[in-house]
Amino acid sequence: MDGVHEGRVTFVNVLKYLKMNISSDFGNMMSVAIASVFLPFLPILPCRWLLNDLLYDMSQLTLASDKVEEQYLTRPRKWDVKGIRRFYGRLRAGKFSF
């Protein structure tokens, strides 16, 4: 049973990582896209973008030891691609509303 428990914890933490990473990448992408329209130079160099992603990913290393609520561990979960698409759609709508 410990293997099943750890698998469910890992699955939930991977979903958390994906949502955090999608929101960060989308925010960076939109900032650069909008800024490049108004600025006569490249707003962020590719090496800085990679460094930014590396530092952000390092901050997410703590997700591996994150505690998960019991409601996510009671039954197996399926990979919910539609849920991730909805999250991305809400994120996109929210960013464009500002």
C-alpha distances in whole Angstrom, upper triangle without the diagonal:
4,5,5,6,9,10,11,12,14,15,17,18,20,22,23,24,26,28,29,30,32,34,35,36,38,40,41,42,44,45,47,48,50,51,52,55,56,57,59,56,53,51,48,48,45,45,44,42,40,40,39,36,35,35,33,30,30,30,27,25,24,22,19,19,19,17,16,17,15,17,15,12,12,12,13,16,19,21,24,27,29,28,28,32,32,31,34,36,36,36,39,41,41,42,45,46,47
4,5,5,6,8,10,10,12,14,16,16,18,20,21,22,24,26,27,28,30,32,33,34,36,38,39,40,42,43,45,46,48,49,50,53,54,54,57,54,50,48,45,46,43,42,41,39,37,37,36,33,32,32,30,28,27,27,24,22,21,19,16,15,16,15,14,16,14,17,15,12,13,14,14,16,19,21,24,27,29,27,28,31,32,31,33,36,35,35,38,40,39,41,44,45,45
4,5,5,6,9,10,10,12,14,15,16,18,20,21,22,24,26,26,28,30,31,32,34,36,37,38,40,42,43,44,46,47,48,51,53,53,55,52,48,46,44,43,41,40,40,37,35,35,34,31,30,31,29,26,26,26,23,21,20,18,15,15,17,16,15,17,16,18,15,12,14,14,13,15,17,19,22,24,27,26,26,29,30,29,31,34,34,34,37,39,38,39,42,44,44
4,6,5,6,9,10,11,12,14,15,17,19,20,21,23,25,26,27,29,30,31,33,35,36,37,39,41,42,43,45,47,48,50,52,52,54,52,48,46,43,44,41,40,40,37,35,36,35,31,31,31,29,26,27,27,23,22,21,18,16,16,17,15,14,15,13,15,12,9,10,10,9,12,14,16,19,22,24,23,23,27,28,27,29,32,32,32,35,37,36,38,40,42,42
4,5,5,6,9,10,11,12,14,16,17,18,20,22,23,24,26,28,29,30,32,33,35,36,38,39,41,42,44,45,47,49,50,51,53,51,47,45,42,43,40,39,39,36,34,34,33,30,29,30,28,25,25,25,21,20,19,16,14,13,14,12,10,12,10,12,10,7,9,10,10,12,15,17,19,22,24,22,23,27,27,26,28,31,31,30,34,35,35,36,39,40,41
4,5,5,6,9,10,10,12,14,15,16,18,20,21,22,24,26,27,28,30,32,33,34,36,37,39,40,42,43,44,47,48,48,50,48,44,42,39,40,37,36,36,33,31,31,30,27,26,27,25,22,22,22,18,17,16,13,11,11,12,11,10,13,12,14,12,9,12,13,12,13,15,16,19,22,24,22,22,26,27,25,27,30,30,30,32,35,34,35,38,39,40
4,5,5,6,9,10,10,12,14,15,16,19,20,21,22,25,26,27,28,30,31,32,34,36,37,38,40,42,43,45,47,47,49,47,43,41,38,39,36,35,35,32,30,31,30,26,26,27,24,21,22,22,19,17,17,14,12,13,13,13,12,14,14,15,11,9,12,11,9,10,12,13,16,19,21,20,20,23,24,23,25,28,28,28,31,33,33,33,36,38,38
4,5,5,6,9,10,11,13,14,15,17,19,20,21,23,25,26,27,29,30,31,33,35,36,37,39,41,42,44,46,46,49,46,43,41,38,39,36,36,35,32,31,31,30,27,26,27,24,22,23,22,18,18,17,14,12,13,12,11,9,11,10,11,8,6,9,9,7,8,10,12,14,17,19,17,18,21,22,21,23,26,26,26,29,31,30,31,34,35,36
4,5,5,6,9,10,11,12,14,16,17,18,20,21,23,24,26,27,29,30,32,33,35,36,38,39,40,43,44,44,47,44,41,39,36,37,34,34,33,30,29,29,27,24,24,24,22,19,20,19,15,15,13,10,9,9,9,8,6,9,10,11,8,7,11,11,10,11,13,14,16,18,21,18,18,22,22,20,23,26,25,25,28,30,29,30,33,34,35
4,6,5,6,9,10,10,12,14,15,16,18,20,21,22,24,26,27,28,30,31,33,34,36,37,38,41,42,42,45,42,38,36,34,34,31,31,30,28,26,26,25,22,21,22,20,17,17,17,14,13,12,9,7,9,9,10,9,12,13,14,11,10,14,14,12,11,13,13,15,17,20,18,17,21,22,20,21,25,25,24,27,29,29,29,32,34,34
4,5,5,6,9,10,11,13,14,15,17,19,20,21,22,25,26,27,29,30,32,33,35,36,37,39,41,42,44,41,38,36,34,34,31,31,31,28,26,27,25,22,22,23,20,18,19,19,15,15,15,11,10,12,12,12,10,13,13,13,10,10,13,12,10,8,9,9,11,13,16,14,14,17,19,17,19,22,22,22,25,27,27,27,30,32,33
4,5,5,6,9,10,11,12,14,15,17,19,20,21,23,25,26,27,29,31,32,33,35,36,38,40,40,43,41,37,35,33,34,31,31,30,27,26,27,25,22,22,22,19,17,19,18,14,14,14,10,10,12,10,10,7,10,11,11,7,9,12,12,10,9,10,10,11,14,16,13,13,17,17,15,17,20,20,20,23,25,24,25,28,29,30
4,5,5,6,9,10,11,12,14,15,16,18,20,21,22,24,26,27,29,30,32,33,34,37,38,38,41,38,35,33,30,31,29,28,27,25,23,23,22,19,19,19,16,14,15,14,10,10,10,6,7,9,7,9,8,11,13,14,11,12,15,15,14,12,14,13,14,15,18,15,14,18,18,16,18,21,21,20,23,25,24,24,28,29,29
4,5,5,6,9,10,10,12,14,15,16,18,20,21,22,24,26,27,28,30,31,32,35,37,37,39,36,33,31,28,29,26,26,25,23,21,22,20,17,17,18,15,13,15,14,11,11,12,8,8,11,11,13,11,14,16,16,13,14,17,17,14,12,12,11,12,13,16,14,12,16,17,15,16,19,20,19,21,24,23,24,27,28,29
4,5,5,6,9,10,11,12,14,15,16,18,20,21,22,24,26,27,28,30,31,33,35,36,38,36,33,30,28,29,27,27,26,23,22,23,21,18,19,19,16,14,17,16,12,14,14,10,11,14,12,13,12,14,16,15,12,14,17,16,14,11,11,9,9,10,13,10,9,12,13,11,13,16,16,16,18,21,20,21,24,25,26
4,5,5,6,9,10,11,12,14,15,17,18,20,21,23,25,26,27,29,30,32,34,34,37,35,31,29,27,28,26,26,25,22,21,22,19,16,17,17,14,12,15,13,10,12,11,8,10,12,10,11,10,13,15,15,12,14,18,18,16,14,14,13,13,13,15,12,10,14,14,12,13,16,16,15,18,20,19,20,23,24,24
4,6,5,6,8,10,11,12,14,15,16,18,20,21,22,24,26,27,28,30,32,32,35,32,29,26,24,25,23,23,21,19,18,18,16,13,14,14,11,9,11,11,7,9,10,7,9,12,11,13,13,16,19,19,15,17,21,20,19,16,16,14,14,14,17,14,12,15,16,13,14,17,17,15,18,21,20,20,23,25,25
4,5,5,6,9,10,10,12,14,15,16,18,20,21,22,24,25,27,29,31,31,33,31,28,26,23,24,22,22,21,18,17,19,17,13,15,16,13,11,14,14,10,13,14,11,13,16,14,17,16,18,20,20,16,19,22,21,19,16,15,12,12,11,14,12,9,11,13,11,11,14,15,13,15,18,18,18,21,23,23
4,5,5,6,9,10,11,12,14,15,16,18,20,21,22,24,26,27,29,30,32,31,27,25,23,25,23,24,22,19,19,20,17,14,16,17,13,12,16,14,11,14,15,12,15,17,15,17,15,17,20,19,16,19,22,21,19,16,16,13,12,12,13,10,7,10,11,8,8,12,12,10,13,15,15,15,18,20,20
4,6,5,6,9,10,11,12,14,16,17,19,20,21,23,24,26,28,28,31,29,25,23,21,23,21,21,20,17,17,17,14,12,14,13,10,10,13,11,9,12,13,10,14,16,14,16,16,18,21,21,18,21,24,24,22,19,19,17,16,15,17,14,11,14,14,11,11,14,14,11,14,16,15,15,18,20,20
4,5,5,6,8,10,11,12,14,15,17,18,20,21,22,25,26,26,29,26,23,21,19,20,18,18,17,14,13,14,12,9,11,12,8,8,12,11,9,12,14,12,14,17,16,19,18,21,24,23,21,23,26,26,24,21,20,17,16,15,17,15,12,14,15,12,11,15,15,12,14,17,16,15,18,21,20
4,6,5,6,8,10,10,12,14,15,16,18,20,21,23,25,25,28,26,22,20,19,20,18,20,18,15,15,17,14,11,14,15,12,12,15,15,13,16,17,15,18,20,19,21,20,22,25,24,21,24,27,26,24,20,19,16,15,13,14,13,9,10,12,9,7,11,12,9,11,14,14,13,16,18,18
4,6,5,6,9,10,11,12,14,15,16,18,20,22,23,24,27,25,22,19,18,20,19,20,18,15,16,17,14,12,15,15,12,13,16,14,13,17,17,16,19,21,19,21,21,22,25,24,22,25,28,27,26,22,22,19,17,16,16,14,11,12,12,9,8,11,10,7,9,12,11,10,13,15,15
4,5,5,6,9,10,11,12,14,16,16,18,20,22,22,25,23,19,17,15,17,16,17,15,12,13,13,10,9,12,12,8,10,13,12,11,15,16,15,18,21,19,22,22,24,27,27,24,27,30,30,28,25,24,21,20,19,19,18,14,15,16,13,11,14,14,10,12,15,14,12,15,17,16
4,5,5,6,9,10,11,12,14,15,16,19,20,21,23,21,17,15,14,15,13,15,13,10,11,13,10,8,12,13,10,11,15,14,14,17,19,18,20,23,22,24,24,26,29,29,26,29,32,31,29,26,24,21,20,18,19,18,14,15,16,14,11,14,15,11,12,15,15,12,15,18,17
4,5,5,6,8,10,10,12,14,15,17,19,20,22,21,18,16,15,17,16,18,16,13,14,16,13,12,15,16,13,15,18,17,16,20,21,20,23,25,24,26,26,27,30,29,27,29,32,31,29,26,25,21,20,17,18,17,13,13,14,12,9,11,12,8,8,12,11,9,11,14,14
4,5,5,6,9,10,11,12,14,16,17,18,21,19,17,14,13,16,16,18,15,12,15,16,12,12,16,15,13,15,18,17,17,20,21,20,24,26,24,26,26,28,31,30,28,31,34,33,32,28,27,24,23,21,21,19,16,16,16,14,11,13,13,9,9,12,11,8,11,13,12
4,6,5,6,9,10,10,12,15,16,16,18,16,13,11,10,12,12,14,12,9,11,13,9,10,13,14,12,14,17,16,17,20,22,21,24,26,25,28,28,30,33,33,30,33,36,35,34,30,29,26,25,22,23,22,19,18,20,17,14,16,16,13,12,15,14,11,13,16,15
4,6,5,6,9,10,11,13,15,15,17,16,13,11,10,13,12,15,13,10,12,15,12,12,15,16,14,16,19,19,19,22,24,23,26,29,28,30,30,32,35,34,31,34,37,36,34,31,29,26,24,22,22,22,18,17,19,17,13,15,16,13,11,15,15,11,13,16,15
4,5,5,6,8,10,11,13,14,17,16,14,12,12,15,15,18,16,13,16,18,15,15,19,19,17,19,22,21,21,25,26,25,28,31,29,32,31,33,36,35,32,35,38,37,35,32,30,27,25,23,22,22,19,18,18,16,13,14,15,11,10,12,12,8,9,13,12
4,6,5,6,8,10,11,12,15,14,12,9,10,13,14,16,14,12,15,16,13,14,18,18,16,19,22,21,21,25,26,26,29,31,30,32,32,34,37,36,34,37,40,39,38,34,33,30,28,26,26,25,22,21,21,19,16,17,17,14,13,15,14,10,11,14,12
4,6,5,6,9,10,10,12,11,8,6,7,10,11,14,12,10,14,15,13,14,18,18,17,19,22,22,22,26,28,27,30,33,31,34,34,36,39,39,36,39,42,41,39,36,34,31,30,27,27,27,23,22,23,21,18,19,20,17,15,18,17,13,14,17,16
4,6,5,7,9,10,12,12,10,9,10,13,13,17,15,13,16,18,16,17,20,21,20,22,25,25,25,28,30,29,32,35,33,36,36,37,40,39,37,40,43,42,40,36,34,31,29,26,26,26,23,21,22,21,18,18,19,16,14,16,16,13,13,16,15
4,6,5,7,9,12,12,11,10,12,15,16,19,18,16,19,21,18,19,23,23,21,24,27,26,27,30,32,31,34,36,35,37,37,38,41,40,38,41,44,43,41,38,36,33,31,28,28,27,24,23,23,22,19,19,19,16,14,16,15,12,11,14,13
4,5,5,6,9,9,8,6,10,13,15,18,16,14,18,19,17,19,22,22,21,24,26,26,27,30,32,31,34,37,35,38,38,40,43,42,40,43,46,45,43,40,39,35,33,31,31,30,27,26,26,24,21,22,22,19,17,19,18,14,14,17,15
4,5,5,7,7,6,6,9,12,14,17,15,14,18,19,18,19,23,23,22,25,27,27,28,31,33,33,36,38,37,40,40,42,45,44,42,45,47,47,45,41,39,36,34,31,32,31,28,27,28,26,23,23,24,21,19,21,21,17,17,19,18
4,6,8,9,10,10,13,15,17,20,19,18,21,23,21,23,26,26,26,28,31,30,31,34,36,36,39,41,40,42,42,44,47,45,43,46,49,48,46,42,41,37,35,32,32,32,29,27,28,27,23,23,24,22,19,20,21,17,16,18,17
4,7,9,10,10,13,16,19,21,20,19,23,24,22,24,27,27,26,29,31,31,32,35,37,37,40,42,41,43,43,45,48,47,45,48,51,50,48,45,43,40,38,35,35,34,31,30,30,29,26,26,26,23,21,22,22,18,17,19,17
4,5,7,7,11,14,16,19,17,17,21,22,20,23,26,26,25,28,30,30,31,34,36,37,39,42,40,43,44,45,49,48,46,49,51,51,49,46,44,41,39,36,36,36,33,31,32,30,27,28,28,25,23,24,24,20,20,22,20
4,7,9,12,14,17,19,18,18,22,23,22,24,27,27,27,30,32,32,34,37,39,39,41,44,43,46,46,48,52,51,48,51,54,54,51,48,46,43,41,38,39,38,35,34,35,33,30,30,31,28,26,28,27,24,23,25,23
4,6,9,10,13,15,15,15,18,19,19,21,24,24,25,27,29,29,31,34,36,36,39,41,41,44,44,46,50,49,47,49,52,52,49,46,45,41,40,37,38,37,34,33,34,32,29,30,31,27,25,28,27,23,23,26,24
4,6,7,9,12,11,12,15,16,16,18,20,21,21,24,26,26,28,30,33,33,35,38,37,40,41,43,46,46,43,46,49,48,46,43,41,38,37,34,35,34,31,30,31,29,26,27,28,25,23,26,25,22,22,25,23
4,7,10,12,10,10,14,15,13,16,18,19,19,21,23,24,25,28,30,30,33,35,35,38,38,40,44,43,41,43,47,46,44,41,40,36,35,32,33,32,29,28,29,27,24,25,26,23,21,23,23,19,20,22,20
4,7,8,6,7,10,11,10,12,15,15,16,18,20,21,22,25,27,28,30,33,32,35,36,38,42,42,39,41,45,44,42,39,38,34,34,31,32,31,28,27,29,26,24,25,26,22,21,24,23,20,21,24,22
4,6,5,6,9,10,11,13,14,15,17,18,20,21,23,25,28,28,30,33,33,36,37,40,43,43,40,42,46,45,43,40,38,35,34,32,33,33,29,29,31,28,25,27,28,25,24,27,26,23,24,27,25
4,5,5,6,9,10,11,12,14,15,16,18,20,21,23,26,26,28,31,31,35,35,38,41,41,38,40,43,43,40,37,36,32,32,29,31,31,27,27,29,27,24,26,27,24,23,26,26,23,24,28,26
4,5,5,6,9,10,10,12,14,15,16,18,20,21,24,25,27,30,30,34,35,38,41,41,38,40,43,43,40,38,36,33,33,31,33,32,28,29,31,29,26,29,30,26,25,29,28,25,27,30,28
4,5,5,6,9,10,10,12,14,15,17,18,20,23,24,26,28,28,32,33,36,39,40,37,39,42,42,40,37,36,33,33,31,32,31,27,28,30,27,25,27,28,24,24,27,26,23,25,27,25
4,5,5,6,9,10,11,12,14,15,17,19,22,22,24,27,27,30,31,34,37,37,34,36,39,39,37,34,33,29,29,27,29,28,24,24,26,24,21,24,24,21,20,24,23,20,22,25,23
4,5,5,6,9,10,10,12,14,15,17,20,21,22,25,25,29,30,33,36,36,33,35,38,38,35,33,32,28,28,26,28,28,24,25,27,24,22,25,26,22,22,26,25,22,25,28,26
4,5,5,6,9,10,10,12,14,16,19,20,21,24,24,28,29,32,36,36,33,35,38,38,36,34,33,30,30,29,31,29,26,27,29,26,24,27,27,24,24,27,26,23,26,29,27
4,5,5,6,9,10,11,13,15,17,18,20,23,23,26,27,30,33,34,31,33,37,37,35,32,31,28,28,27,28,27,23,24,26,23,21,24,24,20,21,24,23,20,23,25,23
4,6,5,6,8,10,11,13,16,16,18,21,21,24,25,28,31,31,28,30,34,33,31,29,28,25,25,23,25,24,20,22,23,20,19,22,22,19,20,23,22,20,22,25,24
4,5,5,6,9,10,11,14,15,16,19,20,23,25,28,31,32,29,30,34,34,31,29,29,26,26,25,28,26,23,24,26,23,22,25,25,22,23,27,25,23,26,29,27
4,5,5,6,9,10,13,14,16,18,19,22,24,27,30,31,29,30,34,34,32,30,30,27,28,27,29,27,24,25,27,23,22,26,26,22,23,27,25,23,26,28,26
4,5,5,7,9,11,12,15,17,16,20,21,24,28,28,26,27,31,31,29,27,27,24,24,24,25,23,20,22,23,20,19,22,22,19,20,23,22,20,23,25,23
4,5,5,7,10,10,12,15,15,19,20,23,26,27,24,25,29,29,27,25,25,22,23,22,24,22,19,21,23,20,19,23,23,20,21,25,23,22,25,27,26
4,5,5,8,10,11,13,14,18,20,23,26,28,25,26,30,30,28,27,27,25,26,25,28,25,22,25,26,23,22,26,26,23,25,28,26,25,28,30,29
4,6,7,9,11,12,13,16,18,21,25,26,23,25,28,29,28,26,27,24,25,25,27,24,22,24,25,21,21,25,24,21,23,26,24,23,26,28,26
4,5,6,8,10,10,14,15,18,22,23,20,21,25,26,24,22,23,21,21,21,24,21,18,21,22,19,19,23,22,19,22,25,23,22,26,27,26
4,5,6,8,9,13,15,19,22,23,20,21,25,25,24,23,23,22,23,23,26,23,21,24,25,22,22,26,25,23,25,28,27,26,29,31,30
4,5,6,6,10,13,16,19,21,19,19,23,24,23,22,23,22,23,24,26,23,21,25,25,22,23,26,26,23,26,29,27,26,30,31,30
4,5,5,8,10,13,16,18,15,16,20,21,20,18,20,18,19,21,23,20,18,22,22,19,20,24,23,21,24,27,25,25,29,30,29
4,6,9,11,14,17,18,16,16,19,20,19,18,20,19,20,22,24,22,20,23,24,22,23,26,26,24,27,30,28,28,32,33,33
4,6,9,13,15,18,15,15,19,20,20,19,21,21,22,24,26,24,22,26,27,24,25,29,28,26,29,32,30,30,34,35,34
4,6,10,13,15,13,13,17,19,18,18,20,20,21,22,24,21,20,24,24,21,23,26,25,23,27,29,27,27,31,32,31
4,7,9,12,11,11,14,16,17,17,19,20,21,23,25,21,21,25,24,22,24,27,26,25,28,30,28,29,33,33,33
4,6,8,7,8,11,13,14,13,16,17,18,20,22,19,19,22,22,20,22,25,24,23,27,28,27,28,31,32,32
4,6,6,7,10,12,14,13,17,18,18,21,22,19,19,23,22,20,23,25,24,24,27,28,27,29,32,32,32
4,5,5,6,10,12,13,16,18,19,22,23,20,21,25,24,22,25,28,26,27,30,31,30,32,35,35,35
4,6,6,8,11,11,14,16,16,20,20,17,19,22,21,20,23,25,24,25,28,29,28,30,33,33,34
4,6,7,8,8,11,13,14,17,18,15,16,20,19,18,21,23,22,23,26,27,27,29,31,32,33
4,6,7,9,12,14,16,19,21,18,19,23,23,21,24,27,26,26,30,31,30,32,35,35,36
4,7,9,13,16,17,21,22,19,21,24,24,23,26,28,28,28,32,33,32,34,37,37,38
4,6,10,13,15,18,19,18,20,23,22,22,25,27,27,28,31,32,32,34,36,37,38
4,7,10,12,16,17,16,18,21,21,21,23,25,26,27,29,31,31,33,35,36,37
4,7,8,12,13,12,14,17,17,17,20,22,22,23,26,27,27,29,31,32,34
4,6,9,11,11,12,15,16,16,18,20,21,22,24,26,27,28,30,31,33
4,6,9,9,9,12,14,14,15,18,19,20,21,23,24,26,28,29,31
4,5,5,7,9,10,11,13,14,16,17,19,20,21,23,25,26,28
4,5,5,6,9,10,11,12,14,15,16,18,20,21,23,24,26
4,5,5,6,9,10,10,12,14,15,16,18,20,21,22,25
4,5,5,6,9,10,11,12,14,15,16,18,20,21,23
4,5,5,6,9,10,10,12,14,15,16,18,20,22
4,5,5,6,9,10,10,12,14,15,16,18,20
4,5,5,6,8,10,10,12,14,15,16,19
4,5,5,6,9,10,10,12,14,15,17
4,5,5,6,9,10,10,12,14,16
4,5,5,6,8,10,11,12,15
4,5,5,6,9,10,10,13
4,5,5,6,9,10,11
4,5,5,6,9,11
4,6,5,6,9
4,5,5,7
4,5,6
4,5
4
